């Protein structure tokens, strides 16, 4: 009888202990991209699962919250309206966080391995500088 009572108490405590799950707010600060698909996978895997946006999009200055993510390290995959894909590796989810997609992030993904860093910086300066004229 005592054993059953202890087991019931332990089970109750396990159910009452809050899970370590957090929110990741994705903010689209990119002028050149509308987010059409958003995936999350355990770091260094390709277990992307389903598109977290489903049929939604995240326009410029828009936000989307991924809820109840278990604590851990993840890769984030973004696909924009031009079908450009960008994987951001090793996002440590150990608290509620905000991650910002910028034009620079998308262009770095698009030109990864195609341009040297000097060429990319020159291209970025030209594209991003056009809005300042």
C-alpha positions as CSV (number, residue, x, y, z in Angstrom):
1,X,0.0,0.0,0.0
2,X,2.8,2.4,0.9
3,X,4.5,1.5,-2.4
4,X,1.4,2.4,-4.4
5,X,1.1,5.7,-2.6
6,X,4.7,6.6,-3.3
7,X,4.3,5.7,-7.0
8,X,1.2,7.8,-7.2
9,X,2.9,10.8,-5.6
10,X,5.9,10.5,-8.0
11,X,3.6,10.3,-11.0
12,X,1.7,13.4,-9.8
13,X,5.0,15.4,-9.4
14,X,6.1,14.3,-12.9
15,X,2.9,15.5,-14.4
16,X,3.1,18.8,-12.5
17,X,6.7,19.6,-13.4
18,X,6.8,22.1,-16.3
19,X,8.4,20.9,-19.5
20,X,11.4,22.7,-20.8
21,X,9.8,24.1,-23.9
22,X,10.4,27.5,-25.4
23,X,9.2,29.8,-28.1
24,X,11.3,31.0,-31.1
25,X,10.0,34.2,-32.7
26,X,11.1,34.5,-36.4
27,X,11.2,38.1,-37.5
28,X,11.4,38.9,-41.2
29,X,13.6,42.0,-41.6
30,X,14.6,41.1,-45.2
31,X,13.5,43.6,-47.8
32,X,14.2,41.1,-50.6
33,X,12.4,38.0,-49.2
34,X,8.9,36.9,-48.1
35,X,9.2,33.7,-46.0
36,X,7.0,30.9,-47.6
37,X,8.3,27.9,-45.7
38,X,9.9,27.4,-42.3
39,X,11.4,24.2,-40.9
40,X,13.1,23.2,-37.7
41,X,15.3,20.1,-37.2
42,X,17.7,18.8,-34.6
43,X,21.1,20.3,-35.3
44,X,23.2,18.5,-38.0
45,X,20.3,16.4,-39.2
46,X,17.9,16.6,-42.1
47,X,14.8,15.7,-40.1
48,X,12.9,18.8,-41.1
49,X,9.4,17.6,-40.6
50,X,6.5,19.7,-41.7
51,X,6.5,23.3,-42.9
52,X,5.7,25.2,-39.7
53,X,4.0,28.0,-41.6
54,X,1.6,25.6,-43.3
55,X,-0.3,27.9,-45.7
56,X,0.9,31.2,-44.1
57,X,3.7,33.5,-45.2
58,X,5.8,36.0,-43.2
59,X,6.1,39.3,-45.1
60,X,8.6,42.1,-44.5
61,X,8.4,43.2,-40.8
62,X,6.2,40.2,-40.1
63,X,6.7,37.8,-37.2
64,X,5.9,34.1,-36.7
65,X,6.2,32.2,-33.4
66,X,7.3,28.6,-33.2
67,X,5.8,27.4,-29.9
68,X,6.7,24.7,-27.4
69,X,10.1,23.8,-28.8
70,X,11.9,21.4,-26.4
71,X,15.3,22.7,-25.2
72,X,18.1,21.7,-27.5
73,X,20.2,22.8,-30.5
74,X,18.4,23.1,-33.8
75,X,18.9,24.1,-37.5
76,X,16.4,26.5,-39.0
77,X,15.5,26.3,-42.7
78,X,13.9,29.2,-44.5
79,X,12.5,29.1,-48.0
80,X,11.5,32.4,-49.6
81,X,9.2,33.5,-52.4
82,X,11.9,33.0,-55.0
83,X,12.4,29.4,-53.7
84,X,15.8,30.4,-52.3
85,X,16.7,28.2,-49.3
86,X,18.8,29.1,-46.3
87,X,19.8,26.9,-43.4
88,X,20.9,28.6,-40.2
89,X,22.8,26.1,-38.1
90,X,23.1,25.5,-34.4
91,X,20.4,27.7,-32.8
92,X,20.5,27.0,-29.1
93,X,17.0,27.0,-27.7
94,X,17.4,27.2,-24.0
95,X,15.0,30.1,-23.4
96,X,12.4,32.1,-25.4
97,X,14.3,33.7,-28.3
98,X,13.9,36.0,-31.3
99,X,15.7,35.3,-34.6
100,X,15.9,37.9,-37.4
101,X,16.0,37.0,-41.1
102,X,17.9,39.8,-43.0
103,X,18.9,40.4,-46.6
104,X,22.5,39.7,-45.6
105,X,21.6,36.3,-44.2
106,X,19.7,35.3,-47.3
107,X,22.4,36.6,-49.7
108,X,25.1,34.8,-47.7
109,X,23.2,31.6,-48.1
110,X,22.6,32.2,-51.8
111,X,26.2,32.9,-52.5
112,X,27.8,30.5,-50.1
113,X,30.6,28.8,-52.0
114,X,30.0,30.9,-55.2
115,X,31.7,34.1,-54.2
116,X,34.6,35.0,-52.0
117,X,33.7,37.1,-49.0
118,X,35.1,40.2,-50.6
119,X,32.8,39.7,-53.7
120,X,29.8,39.1,-51.4
121,X,30.5,42.2,-49.3
122,X,30.8,44.3,-52.5
123,X,27.5,42.8,-53.8
124,X,25.8,43.3,-50.5
125,X,27.0,46.9,-50.4
126,X,25.6,47.6,-53.9
127,X,22.2,46.0,-53.3
128,X,21.6,47.2,-49.7
129,X,23.1,50.7,-50.5
130,X,20.5,51.2,-53.3
131,X,17.8,51.8,-50.8
132,X,19.7,54.7,-49.2
133,X,19.8,56.8,-52.4
